[in-house]
Amino acid sequence: MSSVDCIKNILTEQINGYRTLLALLQRERECIVNLNAGAIETVSKEKDTIVLRLRLLEDERKRLLDVFTAETKNNDTMTLQRLYEVTGDKDFQSMRLQLRSLLQSIEELNAFNMILIGRSLSFINNSMNFLGSFGVDMQQKTTGVIFSKEI
């Protein structure tokens, strides 16, 4: 299999991984709105796994691009746009556009989820303070749920 085909395979896996991440972020938004801490924790673990896999795929893509650069004796930085220009393969242009669109959607949805998390935490804190002002003793219990801001 040529290095170009290997790069296409990695890009296809990345696109599928980013689609999965986008679906997880949408599921996370629903869990945040419903204040379902257990489901948020599950989604967070799944996100961590997907993000790790995407990092490994990105490292492999960089390695394959370095191999392709060495094969073609090209000294330019090999971006997807440059790869399209060198090979003339329109698949790279299409994949580049898909990746850009997915990454933009992920960035927007992640920012929205962070706002929702912030508002949810503020609501919970205000509710606890309100109850505390009436003498209701709210013992803080740690549930072990951690919200991940990484993406």
C-alpha positions as CSV (number, residue, x, y, z in Angstrom):
1,M,0.0,0.0,0.0
2,S,1.4,3.4,-1.0
3,S,2.0,6.1,1.6
4,V,-0.8,8.2,-0.1
5,D,-3.3,5.3,0.5
6,C,-2.1,5.0,4.1
7,I,-2.6,8.7,4.6
8,K,-6.1,8.5,3.2
9,N,-6.9,5.6,5.5
10,I,-5.7,7.5,8.6
11,L,-7.7,10.6,7.5
12,T,-10.8,8.5,7.1
13,E,-10.3,7.1,10.6
14,Q,-9.8,10.6,11.9
15,I,-13.0,11.9,10.3
16,N,-14.9,9.0,11.8
17,G,-13.3,9.6,15.2
18,Y,-14.3,13.3,15.1
19,R,-17.8,12.4,14.1
20,T,-18.0,10.1,17.1
21,L,-16.6,12.9,19.3
22,L,-19.2,15.3,18.0
23,A,-22.0,12.8,18.8
24,L,-20.6,12.4,22.3
25,L,-20.6,16.1,22.8
26,Q,-24.2,16.3,21.7
27,R,-25.0,13.5,24.2
28,E,-23.1,15.4,26.8
29,R,-25.2,18.5,26.2
30,E,-28.4,16.5,26.8
31,C,-26.9,15.0,30.0
32,I,-25.9,18.5,31.3
33,V,-29.4,19.9,30.6
34,N,-31.0,17.0,32.4
35,L,-28.4,17.3,35.3
36,N,-27.6,13.6,34.9
37,A,-24.2,13.4,36.7
38,G,-23.8,9.6,36.2
39,A,-24.3,9.9,32.4
40,I,-22.0,12.9,32.2
41,E,-19.3,10.8,33.9
42,T,-19.8,8.0,31.4
43,V,-19.7,10.4,28.5
44,S,-16.5,12.0,29.9
45,K,-14.8,8.7,30.0
46,E,-15.8,7.9,26.5
47,K,-14.6,11.3,25.4
48,D,-11.2,10.7,27.0
49,T,-10.8,7.5,25.1
50,I,-11.8,9.0,21.8
51,V,-9.5,12.0,22.3
52,L,-6.6,9.6,23.1
53,R,-7.3,7.6,19.9
54,L,-7.5,10.8,17.9
55,R,-4.1,11.9,19.2
56,L,-2.6,8.6,18.2
57,L,-4.1,8.9,14.8
58,E,-2.8,12.5,14.4
59,D,0.7,11.3,15.4
60,E,0.5,8.5,12.8
61,R,-0.7,11.0,10.1
62,K,2.2,13.2,10.9
63,R,4.6,10.3,10.6
64,L,3.1,9.2,7.3
65,L,3.3,12.8,5.9
66,D,7.0,12.8,6.9
67,V,7.4,9.5,4.9
68,F,5.6,11.0,1.9
69,T,7.7,14.2,2.1
70,A,10.9,12.1,2.1
71,E,9.6,10.0,-0.8
72,T,8.8,13.0,-2.9
73,K,11.9,14.9,-1.8
74,N,9.7,17.9,-1.1
75,N,11.0,20.4,1.5
76,D,7.7,22.2,1.9
77,T,5.6,21.7,5.0
78,M,3.1,19.0,4.0
79,T,-0.4,20.2,4.8
80,L,-3.6,18.6,3.4
81,Q,-3.9,21.5,1.0
82,R,-0.3,21.0,-0.1
83,L,-0.8,17.2,-0.4
84,Y,-3.7,17.9,-2.7
85,E,-1.6,20.2,-4.8
86,V,1.3,17.7,-5.0
87,T,-0.9,14.6,-5.7
88,G,-3.8,16.2,-7.6
89,D,-6.1,13.8,-5.6
90,K,-9.4,15.5,-4.9
91,D,-10.0,13.2,-2.0
92,F,-7.5,15.2,0.1
93,Q,-9.4,18.4,-0.6
94,S,-12.7,16.8,0.4
95,M,-11.2,15.3,3.5
96,R,-9.6,18.6,4.5
97,L,-13.0,20.3,4.2
98,Q,-14.7,17.6,6.2
99,L,-12.1,17.8,9.0
100,R,-12.4,21.6,9.1
101,S,-16.2,21.5,9.4
102,L,-16.1,18.8,12.0
103,L,-13.4,20.6,14.1
104,Q,-15.4,23.8,13.9
105,S,-18.6,22.1,15.0
106,I,-16.7,20.4,17.9
107,E,-15.2,23.6,19.0
108,E,-18.6,25.4,19.0
109,L,-20.4,22.5,20.8
110,N,-17.7,22.2,23.4
111,A,-17.8,25.9,24.1
112,F,-21.6,25.7,24.5
113,N,-21.3,22.7,26.8
114,M,-18.7,24.6,29.0
115,I,-21.2,27.5,29.3
116,L,-24.0,25.0,30.3
117,I,-21.7,23.4,32.9
118,G,-20.8,26.8,34.3
119,R,-24.4,27.8,34.6
120,S,-25.4,24.5,36.1
121,L,-22.7,24.8,38.7
122,S,-23.7,28.4,39.5
123,F,-27.4,27.3,39.8
124,I,-26.3,24.5,42.2
125,N,-24.1,26.8,44.3
126,N,-26.9,29.5,44.5
127,S,-29.4,26.8,45.5
128,M,-27.1,25.5,48.3
129,N,-26.5,29.1,49.5
130,F,-30.2,29.8,49.5
131,L,-31.0,26.7,51.5
132,G,-28.0,27.4,53.8
133,S,-29.4,30.9,54.5
134,F,-32.5,29.2,56.1
135,G,-30.4,27.0,58.3
136,V,-30.6,23.9,56.2
137,D,-27.3,22.1,56.6
138,M,-26.0,20.9,53.3
139,Q,-23.2,18.5,53.8
140,Q,-21.0,18.4,50.7
141,K,-20.5,15.0,49.4
142,T,-18.0,14.2,46.7
143,T,-19.4,12.0,44.0
144,G,-16.2,11.6,42.1
145,V,-17.7,13.3,39.0
146,I,-15.2,15.5,37.2
147,F,-16.1,17.6,34.2
148,S,-13.5,17.6,31.5
149,K,-12.8,20.8,29.8
150,E,-10.3,19.3,27.4
151,I,-11.1,19.0,23.7
